[in-house]
Amino acid sequence: MIGKALLVLATIAAQVLPAQIPGGGGGYQGPGVMSRGAGGIGRRAGRVANIRFLVDVAGSYDNGFVPLLVNEAGELVTSGANYGVEISVGAFGQKSWRRTLLGLDYQSQYGRYNVNRFLNGFIHNLGVGVAHQWSRSIALDAQLAAGTTNRAIGFFGGVPLGGGIGSPDIGGPGTFIFDNRVYFAQLGGNLVWTPSTRWSVAGGGNYFRIDRSSPGLVDSAGYVLQAQTAYRLNRRQQVSGGYFYNSFGFPGAFGSSQIHGFFGGWRYQSGARWNVDIQGGVFRSYTEGLTQVTLDPAVAALLGQTAVIRAFQRTVWLPTFNIGANRNWRRTALNLAYSRGVNPGNGLFLTTSADNGTANFNYTPDRKWTLGTFANYTRMNSIGPDFNAIEQISAGVNAAYRIRGDLFFRSAVDFRRILTQNSTFRQNSQRVLIGISYSPGEIPISFR
C-alpha cells in the first residue's frame, strides 16, 4: 500500500507544472487572481492558527458501507453494522514569514473493525502549500494534495488545490462512491505577475492521478492549464477573465477527453465580513471512448449476440460556474459554495459534468466548546455515454469540549445518501464517532 502511494507521488513529481497564487503571508500581494491557494490550507472553522499537532483515539459505529461486490441476485452488497477503534495523528495550521507562507493539513488514521476487515488499515490525507513573494511584482504559489482511503463516508480528505473554475476537485465529496481502496494525488500552482496595484496576470496549472485498487473501477490521470487576468475596481471589488484547458486520460481503459473553457468573474471582499466570489463561463468537451450498442434483432439473430462494443466520439458545449461566499464573526464562521464544472469521473463514469454544493457552519462560544455542522450535495452526469446520473447527499454535526488543558472530548455524527435516477438503488449510511483528543493550542480544536 505504501509503495503504491509513493509510486503515485513519484509519477506526479516527474510531471510538475508551473505554480499557483498566494493566499496570504507577508510582503506585497497586489490584486488576487485565483481562489484558495496556500492561504486556504490549514484553516479550521474559518480561523487561521499556528501549526498545531493532534493525537486522537475514538470508537466508531458505521452502517451502510458499499464495497464493490454483488450477491447471487446481482444486487450490490452492503456491509451492515460495524464497530471499530480509530487512532489518528496529524498536524494543521499556517506559518508565515516576511515573504513566505506555509499552509499544512495532514492526518493519518488507522482503524480496526469487528465485522468487515476490508475496512481495516490506514487512511492518509495531506495538503501542503507554499506561497512566496519574490518581488513587488512576482509571486509564486504551489500546492500538493495527496492521500489514500478505503471509504467514502467518514473520509476526512479532499484538500482542494487553488485553481478555482476549471480545476477538478479529485478528493472531495462525491469523488468516491464505493468503499474500496483508492490513491490520489494532485500537484500544481501558478506564477503571478502584478505590474500595478490594479492589474495582475497569472498562469500555471496542475497534474493529477487517481488509482483505484478494484479492477471493476477505472483509474484516471490528467493535467490542467490555466491563464487568467484580473483588474481591481476598488479596495473591495475585482473583475477577472481567463481560459483553461483540461486533458483527461484513463490508464488501462480506452478513452480520453480534451476540454477548452472560457470564464469571467467578480470578487467582493469586505475584510472580516462577507467575502463573495462568482465565476461563470462555458467549456467545450471532446470525448472519445467505448460504449455498448444494442444490435438490430435480425443482426443479433445472425451473430448470436444482442450487443457489441463500439468506439464513440462526442463533442458538447456546457456551462460552468463557481459561486462562493464566507462570513467570519468573532465566534462564528459560515462558508457556502456551489459549482458546476468538468470532472475526470468517479471510477464508474469517465468524464462527467459535476455539480457540487457545500455549506459549513462553526461556532466557538468560549474557550472550551467548538460546535459545527456541514452539508454537501453532489451530482454527476456522464459527458460520454448516456448513463443515469448519480447523486450523493451528506450532512453531519460535530462537537469538541476542552476537558482540561490540551485534552478534548469530541463527537461526530455523519449521514450519507446515494441514489441513481431510473434505478432502484438507494443507499443510506450513518456514522457515529466518540473519542478523546490531545492537541496543544489556545483555541478549542475543530475537526472540519
Buried (B, 14 or more C-beta within 10 A) or exposed (E): EEEEBEBBBEBBEEEEBBBBBBBBBEBEBBBBBBBBBBBBBBBBBBBBBEBBBBEBEBEBBBBBBBBBBEEEEEEBEBBEBBEBBBBBBBBBBBEBEEBBBBBBBBBBBBBEBEBBEBBEBBBBBBBBBBBBBEEEBEBBBBBBBBBBBBBBBBBBBBBBBBBBBBBBBBBBBBBBBBBBBBBBBBBBBBBBBBEEEBBBBBBBBBBBBBBBBBEEBBBBBBBBBBBBBBBBEEEEBBEBBBBBBBBBBBEEEEBBBBBBBBBBBBBBBEEEEEBBBBBBBEBEBBBBBBBEEEBEEEEBEEEEEEEEEEEEEBEBEBEBBBBBBBBBEEEBBBBBBBBBBBBBBBBBBBBBBBBBBBBBBBBBEEEEBBBBBBBBBBBBBBBBBEBBBBBBBBBBBBBBBBEEEBEBEBBBBBBBBBBBEEEEEEBEBBBBBEBBBBBEBEBBBBBB
